[in-house]
Amino acid sequence: MPYLHASAVVIGEAGVLIRGPSGSGKSALAYSLIAAAEESGYFARLVGDDRVRISSHGERLISHGHASILGKIERCSQGVIEVPFLAAAVLRLAVQLTGTDETALRYPEPDHDHILLAGSKLPCLSVRQDAAPAALSLAILADLRLRRIIF
């Protein structure tokens, strides 16, 4: 299966896939989510930044970082830095970064809370790409509905 233009992290034992257009803040959200989770006392690692492969094993979706950039993430004004990583994780949640077009948010598609990847459904949270990564990370960790998915 080809690599997706996405980032992925693992929090506790659950992988979170972060999707969105180029420049939408996937790397910033991944880095912020790892920092917020660790600050809250949870295990958190980067799985992959910029290129993530998804495979299906039974009912599980597994994310894999690209071998040539494992443990590397792009940070604004710092360039590419190295961080602790895991090479793969079981995905439990996708975060879709959307544009700032209010119409897309007001009238979501029917099944907007799930995406289909490699033949399997994955819960999906759609958020505006202009949301502050730190605030969004804390909201993801604090949201009780999402906590049942992630932890």
C-alpha positions as CSV (number, residue, x, y, z in Angstrom):
1,M,0.0,0.0,0.0
2,P,1.3,3.5,-0.8
3,Y,2.2,6.0,1.8
4,L,-0.4,8.7,2.8
5,H,0.6,12.3,3.2
6,A,-0.2,12.3,6.9
7,S,1.3,12.2,10.4
8,A,0.7,9.7,13.1
9,V,1.4,9.5,16.9
10,V,0.7,6.9,19.6
11,I,-0.8,7.9,22.9
12,G,-0.9,5.1,25.5
13,E,-1.5,2.2,23.2
14,A,-3.6,4.0,20.6
15,G,-2.5,5.4,17.3
16,V,-3.9,8.8,16.1
17,L,-3.7,9.5,12.4
18,I,-3.6,13.2,11.5
19,R,-4.7,14.1,7.9
20,G,-5.0,17.3,6.1
21,P,-3.8,19.3,3.1
22,S,-0.1,20.3,2.7
23,G,0.7,23.1,5.1
24,S,-2.4,22.6,7.3
25,G,-0.5,21.9,10.5
26,K,-0.3,18.1,10.7
27,S,3.3,18.2,12.0
28,A,2.5,21.0,14.5
29,L,-0.5,19.1,15.8
30,A,1.5,15.8,16.1
31,Y,4.3,17.5,18.1
32,S,1.8,19.3,20.3
33,L,-0.3,16.2,20.9
34,I,2.8,14.3,22.0
35,A,3.9,17.1,24.3
36,A,0.4,17.5,25.9
37,A,0.0,13.7,26.4
38,E,3.5,13.4,28.1
39,E,2.7,16.4,30.2
40,S,-0.5,14.7,31.3
41,G,1.5,11.6,32.3
42,Y,0.7,9.4,29.2
43,F,3.2,7.5,27.1
44,A,3.3,9.3,23.7
45,R,5.6,8.9,20.6
46,L,5.8,9.9,17.0
47,V,4.9,7.1,14.6
48,G,5.5,9.0,11.4
49,D,5.5,12.5,10.0
50,D,4.7,13.5,6.4
51,R,4.5,9.9,5.1
52,V,2.5,7.2,6.9
53,R,1.6,3.7,5.5
54,I,-1.7,2.1,6.6
55,S,-2.2,-1.7,6.6
56,S,-5.1,-3.8,7.7
57,H,-4.7,-6.8,9.9
58,G,-8.0,-8.4,10.7
59,E,-10.1,-5.7,12.2
60,R,-7.2,-3.5,13.0
61,L,-5.6,-0.6,11.1
62,I,-1.8,-0.3,11.6
63,S,0.1,2.9,10.9
64,H,3.7,2.6,9.9
65,G,6.2,5.5,9.7
66,H,8.4,5.7,6.6
67,A,11.7,4.0,7.3
68,S,13.9,6.8,5.9
69,I,12.4,9.4,8.2
70,L,11.6,7.5,11.4
71,G,11.9,9.7,14.5
72,K,12.0,12.9,12.5
73,I,9.4,15.6,12.5
74,E,9.4,19.1,10.9
75,R,9.1,22.0,13.3
76,C,8.4,25.6,12.1
77,S,11.5,27.8,12.4
78,Q,13.6,24.8,13.7
79,G,13.7,22.5,10.6
80,V,13.6,18.8,11.0
81,I,14.3,17.5,14.5
82,E,14.7,14.0,16.0
83,V,12.2,12.8,18.6
84,P,11.5,9.4,20.3
85,F,9.3,7.2,18.0
86,L,7.6,3.9,17.5
87,A,7.7,2.4,14.0
88,A,4.1,1.3,14.1
89,A,0.8,1.6,16.1
90,V,-2.8,0.4,16.0
91,L,-4.9,3.3,14.9
92,R,-7.9,4.2,17.0
93,L,-8.7,7.7,15.8
94,A,-8.2,10.0,12.8
95,V,-8.1,13.7,13.0
96,Q,-8.9,15.5,9.8
97,L,-7.7,19.1,9.5
98,T,-10.2,21.0,7.4
99,G,-10.1,24.4,5.7
100,T,-11.6,27.4,7.2
101,D,-14.7,27.3,5.0
102,E,-17.6,27.5,7.4
103,T,-20.0,25.7,5.0
104,A,-18.0,22.5,5.2
105,L,-18.3,22.6,9.0
106,R,-22.0,23.5,9.2
107,Y,-23.2,20.8,6.8
108,P,-21.1,17.7,7.5
109,E,-21.6,14.6,5.3
110,P,-23.6,11.8,6.8
111,D,-20.9,9.5,8.3
112,H,-18.7,12.5,8.9
113,D,-17.5,10.9,12.2
114,H,-15.8,8.0,10.5
115,I,-13.4,7.5,7.6
116,L,-12.7,4.4,5.5
117,L,-9.1,3.3,5.3
118,A,-7.8,0.0,3.9
119,G,-11.4,-1.4,4.0
120,S,-11.9,-0.5,7.7
121,K,-13.8,2.2,9.4
122,L,-12.0,4.5,11.8
123,P,-13.5,7.2,14.1
124,C,-12.7,10.6,12.8
125,L,-12.7,14.1,14.4
126,S,-12.8,17.0,11.9
127,V,-11.3,20.2,13.1
128,R,-10.4,23.5,11.4
129,Q,-6.8,23.7,10.5
130,D,-6.5,27.2,12.0
131,A,-7.2,25.8,15.5
132,A,-4.2,26.4,17.8
133,P,-2.3,23.0,18.1
134,A,-1.7,23.3,21.8
135,A,-5.4,24.0,22.6
136,L,-6.6,21.3,20.2
137,S,-4.2,18.8,21.7
138,L,-5.6,19.5,25.2
139,A,-9.2,19.3,23.9
140,I,-8.5,15.9,22.3
141,L,-7.0,14.5,25.5
142,A,-9.8,16.0,27.7
143,D,-12.8,15.0,25.5
144,L,-14.5,12.1,27.3
145,R,-15.9,10.6,24.1
146,L,-12.4,10.6,22.6
147,R,-10.8,9.3,25.8
148,R,-12.9,6.1,25.4
149,I,-11.4,5.7,21.9
150,I,-7.8,6.5,22.7
151,F,-7.4,5.0,26.2
